[in-house]
Structure formats: C-alpha cells, structure tokens
Amino acid sequence: MKTRLRFAPSPTGPLHIGGVRTALFNYLFAKKHGGDFILRIEDTDQSRYVQGAEEYIINSLKWCNINFDESIELGGKFAPYRQSERREIYKKRINELVAKGKAYYAFDTSQELTEMREKLQAEKSPIQQYNFATRMQMKNSFTLSAEEVEQKINSGEPYVIRFDMPENQIVVLNDLIRGEIKVNTSTLDDKVLFKADGLPTYHFANIVDDHHMEISHVIRGEEWLPSMPLHVLLYQSFEWDAPQFAHLPLILKPNGKGKLSKRDGEKLGFPVFPIDWEKDGEKITGYKEWGYFPDAFINMLALLGWNSGTEQEIFSMEELINSFSIEKVQKAGAKFDPDKTKWFNQQYLKQKDNKELSEIYLKILEDKNIKTDINYVEKVVALIKERATFVSDFWELSSYFFVAPLEYNKKSKKKAWKKDTPEIIEKLKNILQEIEIFNTETTENTVKNWITENEFNFGKVLNPLRLVLVGATSGPHLFDIISMLGKDEVISRINFGLNNLKK
C-alpha cells in the first residue's frame, strides 16, 4: 500500500502554528517514505465556517513551502477535496451503516436532550451521556417501531443518526507515538454521525474520506486522541482496514503551563499565525509580516516535539525529510520559546546570500526615499547582518551609511567626548585629508600609526571619531565604515561633529 497522508483543516478561522506543525509532520513523513500528501478541507460544520479562512490556510501553507500532491486547487483522482461537495458519498455510507445495524435514528429535540442531562446530573448518575444506559429513555430506533421511525422521517421531522456504541467492550488501539491504549466502550457515548442539516459530523466524514482517499497514516494533534476509539470502531463496522494513527504532543505556552493560544501571543508579543489574518476590522500579524523567513519558521516548528537524535539544529527542508522519524516524536508537550524562534531566524539571516538580503533591504530604503546602488547596499549588508535578527533591523544598524547623523547618543557622547577631544579630532581630520588611497587598509594603518606616534590612547581617538561618523560608539569595523563613506563624507561629518558636540 502506498504511503498517503493528509492535512484536513476546518475553515473556521486562521491556521494556528499548531496546525502548521501538524501539516509539516504529515508532509515530512509522506516525503520520507516516497508517498503523497493531500490537502482536504473539512467544512461540514457550516455554522462555524469563516469566510476567507480556506484561502488563508492555502496561502499560509504555500508561504511555508509545504506542497501538496492533491488538493482543492490541484485536483486528483479522489476529488472533490472539499467535504461539502461529497454529500452523496456520505449519504450512501451512512445508509449502509444503518442497514448493518451499527447506527440508528434519533429524534430527540434540544430541549429533551437538555432535560435528560439535567435529570442525570440531579440523580448524580455515573453515566451522564447518550449511550446504552440512557438511549432507552429517548426517542430513537430502539424505542420506536420501524413504522414510527419511517413515518417521522417521511413527515420531515428533524433527526440525527447516532453510532450504536457497544456496551462493555475493550477496544485495543495502537498509536505510533503513544503505544498501546485500551478503552472500555462503556465510557463512550453514541456520537452523532449525521446531523439534522443533512451533513455528516467530523467523525463520520473523516473516516469515510480517509478510506476513500486511501490514507495510510493519520498524524494529528493529541486533542483528537479521545476520538480514536470511535474512529477505529467505525472502521471495524464498515469492515475496512484502519490507517495507522499518531497523535502529536501539544505546543505549550512559554511557561509550559497549558496549550499555546492566540492570547499568549498578544500578551507576550509574538505571532502565533503564519501570515497576517484580518477579519471584521481585527488584524493579527503573522510570522511572515514580522520578518521571519519561511525556512526558519519551519525549522523552528519541526523541533517542537521532535528531534533528530543529534546535536544538529539547523535543517533545510530536504534534511528534515531525510531525518524525520515518527518514533522520535515525543509524547510530552513541547514548550514554545519566542527567543529561540528569533534565534532561528537570525541563523538563517546569517546564511542568506548578501545580494538576496540587499534586494529586500533596498525596498525598505526606497520607502524612505533613499536612492542608492544595490552594490553599495550589498557591502553594507555584509558589514551589519551578523548583528541583525530581521531584515527590518538593518535600518537601525546601518542608517549612517545612507544619511549623516544629526544627533548623537547621549551615553556615547558623555563617555567619548572630553575637553581635549575637539583638538585631537581636528588634527586627525587633517591627517585623513592627506590620504590619497582612501580604503580600509590605508586609513587604518595611517590613523593607527599617527595615534601611536603621538602616544594617544586608542579609545581616546577612535571612539570620538566613530561618534562623529556614526552617532554612537558601536557598530562594524570603524575603518570599513570610513572606506564606505569616502573621504568627502568623512570630513563633512567630522566638521559637523566639531560644531555640534561642544561640551
């Protein structure tokens, strides 16, 4: 049987990074084993459908470079890939299940269901759900004759179809991450498989589609672990082979207490969605718009709950595919670390080609109405990128390469600019004016020789020189800056500094 996995999100809102990680692990497993990866949209819950969510999911995964072999866009031999377009398949299969005696009609109203639960609560019953112990007090195929059931259906009375959960059976489940799990069916309820609106629930559509689409492995979040017994029993009821299951650990809050949520991101100042989400006037910034590279984002997600068993932390997508193993996915929740996420982006930024980074930075400069040559920008990027986390940091780190400082850092000024500094810098200016080949090597040798000959402290000269050129006393190699600015600009900034840095 060919390896086939799917990612099947519901279009009920933006795609959380937990969902992206689920898609990623499915993708890595499929590609590791030479299989197919499918995107299926599970939109049977029309009451929670959010306009634009489906498009958002697709665009998010495209940005992450998680590519599909079959989807609502690409099509495929198991189309359609949107559940709302597969109603006839579900109707056929649910009728088959009813005919087998594995599912039944229930005509209980919402009020009657509420009254049942309240009565069970008042009686402090150990069973407070719709199952073998309570169904005989309700309106369903067990308490009504076949003629009464048919009459109610023909008259248009609303109904649902529930699964006939067997009593007191041990279901043995095998999870590729968690091992063997045993569940007594008496603890489970008669789940609704078909709703009154004529659409299947997630549970039913999910297993029917996975069977029809020949899915071999189901990798999903641990929140679906309680549903696994029902899904396995549904496969058994149809006499179908079930796929292999694996339930991923939760992504936890930075403090390790509870599942990571949108609110955590808002409170602590980090994104929890891959790209921007905007709805009803609310805009939430995603990783893309924060300035993260998609490969850095994916690298970070891959290591939330999985490790290669080595010290390696930086992986290309190809390396992730080759290294990925479901056996190395942990059971315990994975704590999210916003600082580590920034570290990943910083590592990828350092590895990026200077020209590629310069093209991004050039757009930022153009927005600031700064016209410059990309070759010059490339040289600037080479000097500053080691200090940056995002390309958006470049301006703060390098603005002085494009515009002369008009103000000076107060702490730097207090530390570097002393009473005798103007006289020293005036003399140094004259030395710099006499240099003919104004490059890094020549200026550095000339200035340092002059400092040594005059028995000055290097910091006493170089710190104020940097201050007048940069506006602060930090940054790349000073003589690289001098070489980049050129003689005329250096002299101009020294003159401005001498006039504006008076004690």
Disulfide bonds with the S-S distance in Angstrom:
none
